[in-house]
Amino acid sequence: DAKTTQPPSMDCAEGRAANLPCNHSTISGNEYVYWYRQIHSQGPQYIIHGLKNNETNEMASLIITEDRKSSTLILPHATLRDTAVYYCIVSPAFLTTSGTYKYIFGTGTRLKVLA
Amino acid sequence: DAGVIQSPRHEVTEMGQEVTLRCKPISGHNSLFWYRQTMMRGLELLIYFNNNVPIDDSGMPEDRFSAKMPNASFSTLKIQPSEPRDSAVYFCASRPPGGEQYFGPGTRLTVT
């Protein structure tokens, strides 16, 4: 079972910010939060990841709560091309004997950007 | 870098035939992952390797599935014999130490 919970779908108006929430209440201390998206049937595409600090890159921002039990992915100015399924995943960054290194994908959030 | 390379991109075969899917990871990545995606079950991890050694194959559905990684630049996923329920998109991904996974374009397998 996935270690994260996401809403199944969201709509966002083009040009507006898209805020995608994720709950990961059982996250371990060595686990990062990763966000990916999948457009149509293409391979999932990496967006951003973080451990406990907020992160920003050219694609998005990631806000992680202080207790690390939830996070929000923010697409600041959504475009039609951002329509995709967005996955939130928790995983260690390194292979360790105490934790699994694999991604477990849930059902994600299907974001539809409306013109 | 060309990214993760998978071949073939599409495969149509008859039930009972052997199918071999191939993956070339990104140079320098030391972990490789095989996934299967269907409408019913979503994206499932089948097996992953670290430094060419299989670490977790608990997602391999049954003995008809096998995966190998003979060297750092090549991996295969084999299905023998194939069945219609194996029809899916199969993704390969690679990951550098401490980094994120990079996915290939996938192989769409249809078993008739």
Interface residues (C-beta under 8 A of the other chain):
Chain A: Y34 Y36 Q38 S41 Q42 G43 P44 Q45 Y46 H49 Y87 A93 F94 L95 T100 Y101 K102 Y103 I104 F105 G106 T107
Chain B: V4 S31 F33 Y35 Q37 G42 L43 E44 L45 Y48 N50 I55 D56 V89 F91 A93 P97 G98 G99 E100 Q101 Y102 F103 G104 P105 G106 R108
